[in-house]
Amino acid sequence: TGILEQYLLPYHPQKIVAIDIAPRMIKKAKEKYTNPIIDFRCTDVMDIRNELFDYIILYSVFPHLQYIDNLFSHLSQLTDRIGTLVICHSESKEMINTHHHAHAGNFSQKLPAAAELADKLSSYFSIQNIEDNDHIYIVSGKPIIL
């Protein structure tokens, strides 16, 4: 619904591409922001081709993702050579898993320990940061260039 934009805009990015597969989420985000540098797209990230991004931020979405290896491979192709992929939640793994179990158990997967996710990600990204504590969950990395 456009949560991250308020934190990104003060850094004066040239462009923000905000993606969600749910039309209602994009609609809510568009209602919050009219800034022309924000490109709101209602699409599946797997359908994005021939674009490169400096940062790809998967914020509060990971439990809803499927086919993780395919996703990581695809995102590594979309991340600029010096870019960064960030997977993050602004709550602990335990809070996320408790919430999803109670409200979206059939539509989500369990958020793994950050070190476990980093291990899966490491086939495609060189891991830069792992945080998994009572307040935040972050795994980030730079694409492995072959």
C-alpha positions as CSV (number, residue, x, y, z in Angstrom):
1,T,0.0,0.0,0.0
2,G,2.9,2.3,-0.4
3,I,4.7,2.0,2.9
4,L,8.3,2.2,1.7
5,E,7.9,5.2,-0.6
6,Q,7.9,7.7,2.4
7,Y,11.3,6.3,3.4
8,L,12.8,6.2,-0.1
9,L,11.7,9.6,-1.4
10,P,14.0,11.7,1.0
11,Y,17.0,10.1,-0.7
12,H,15.9,11.7,-4.0
13,P,15.9,8.5,-6.2
14,Q,15.6,9.0,-10.0
15,K,12.8,6.5,-10.1
16,I,10.9,4.1,-7.8
17,V,9.1,1.1,-9.3
18,A,6.5,-0.1,-6.9
19,I,5.1,-3.6,-7.8
20,D,2.3,-5.6,-6.3
21,I,0.2,-8.4,-7.8
22,A,-2.9,-7.1,-6.0
23,P,-4.8,-4.3,-7.8
24,R,-6.3,-3.0,-4.4
25,M,-2.8,-2.6,-3.0
26,I,-1.6,-0.6,-6.0
27,K,-4.8,1.5,-5.9
28,K,-4.2,2.4,-2.2
29,A,-0.6,3.3,-2.9
30,K,-1.5,5.5,-5.8
31,E,-4.0,7.3,-3.6
32,K,-1.1,8.2,-1.2
33,Y,1.4,9.4,-3.8
34,T,1.2,11.5,-6.9
35,N,4.9,11.9,-7.3
36,P,5.7,11.3,-11.0
37,I,9.0,9.4,-10.2
38,I,6.9,6.5,-8.7
39,D,5.9,4.0,-11.3
40,F,3.1,1.9,-9.8
41,R,2.7,-1.5,-11.5
42,C,0.1,-4.1,-10.9
43,T,2.0,-7.2,-12.1
44,D,4.0,-10.2,-11.1
45,V,7.7,-9.5,-10.8
46,M,8.4,-12.7,-12.8
47,D,6.8,-10.9,-15.8
48,I,9.4,-8.1,-15.7
49,R,12.1,-8.4,-18.3
50,N,14.9,-6.4,-19.8
51,E,15.1,-3.9,-16.9
52,L,17.9,-3.4,-14.3
53,F,17.4,-2.0,-10.8
54,D,19.9,-0.6,-8.3
55,Y,17.9,-2.0,-5.4
56,I,15.2,-4.6,-5.3
57,I,13.4,-4.5,-2.0
58,L,11.0,-7.3,-1.0
59,Y,9.3,-5.7,1.9
60,S,6.8,-7.7,4.0
61,V,6.1,-10.1,1.1
62,F,8.3,-13.1,1.5
63,P,5.8,-15.5,3.1
64,H,3.6,-15.0,0.1
65,L,6.2,-15.9,-2.5
66,Q,6.4,-19.2,-4.3
67,Y,9.1,-21.0,-6.3
68,I,11.9,-19.3,-4.4
69,D,14.8,-20.6,-6.5
70,N,13.1,-19.4,-9.7
71,L,12.4,-16.0,-8.1
72,F,16.0,-15.6,-6.8
73,S,17.4,-16.5,-10.2
74,H,15.1,-14.0,-11.9
75,L,15.8,-11.2,-9.5
76,S,19.5,-11.7,-9.9
77,Q,19.0,-11.0,-13.6
78,L,17.1,-7.8,-12.8
79,T,19.6,-6.5,-10.2
80,D,22.3,-4.2,-11.6
81,R,25.9,-5.5,-11.3
82,I,26.4,-3.1,-8.3
83,G,22.8,-3.4,-7.1
84,T,21.4,-4.9,-4.0
85,L,18.6,-7.3,-3.2
86,V,17.0,-6.7,0.2
87,I,14.4,-9.0,1.8
88,C,13.0,-7.4,4.9
89,H,10.3,-7.3,7.5
90,S,9.9,-4.6,10.1
91,E,8.9,-7.2,12.7
92,S,10.6,-10.3,14.0
93,K,10.4,-13.7,12.3
94,E,8.2,-15.0,15.2
95,M,5.7,-12.1,14.8
96,I,5.5,-12.6,11.1
97,N,5.0,-16.3,11.4
98,T,2.4,-16.0,14.1
99,H,0.4,-13.4,12.1
100,H,0.5,-15.5,8.9
101,H,-0.4,-18.7,10.7
102,A,-3.5,-17.0,12.2
103,H,-4.6,-15.0,9.1
104,A,-3.1,-16.5,6.0
105,G,-2.1,-20.0,6.8
106,N,-3.3,-21.5,3.5
107,F,-1.8,-18.6,1.4
108,S,1.6,-18.2,2.9
109,Q,4.7,-20.1,3.9
110,K,6.7,-19.8,7.1
111,L,9.4,-17.2,7.1
112,P,12.7,-19.2,7.7
113,A,15.5,-18.1,9.9
114,A,17.4,-15.3,8.1
115,A,20.6,-17.5,8.0
116,E,18.6,-20.3,6.3
117,L,17.2,-17.8,3.7
118,A,20.6,-16.4,3.2
119,D,21.9,-19.9,2.4
120,K,19.2,-20.3,-0.3
121,L,19.9,-16.9,-1.7
122,S,23.7,-17.5,-1.8
123,S,23.5,-19.4,-5.1
124,Y,22.5,-16.1,-6.8
125,F,23.7,-13.3,-4.5
126,S,26.8,-12.6,-2.4
127,I,25.3,-12.1,1.1
128,Q,26.0,-8.7,2.6
129,N,23.8,-8.5,5.7
130,I,21.8,-10.8,7.9
131,E,19.7,-9.6,10.8
132,D,17.1,-11.7,12.6
133,N,16.1,-10.3,15.9
134,D,13.1,-9.2,18.0
135,H,12.6,-6.0,15.9
136,I,13.7,-6.6,12.3
137,Y,14.4,-9.3,9.7
138,I,16.8,-8.5,6.9
139,V,18.8,-10.5,4.4
140,S,20.6,-8.6,1.6
141,G,23.1,-9.4,-1.1
142,K,24.7,-8.4,-4.3
143,P,24.2,-10.4,-7.5
144,I,26.9,-13.0,-8.3
145,I,28.3,-12.1,-11.7
146,L,29.5,-15.1,-13.6
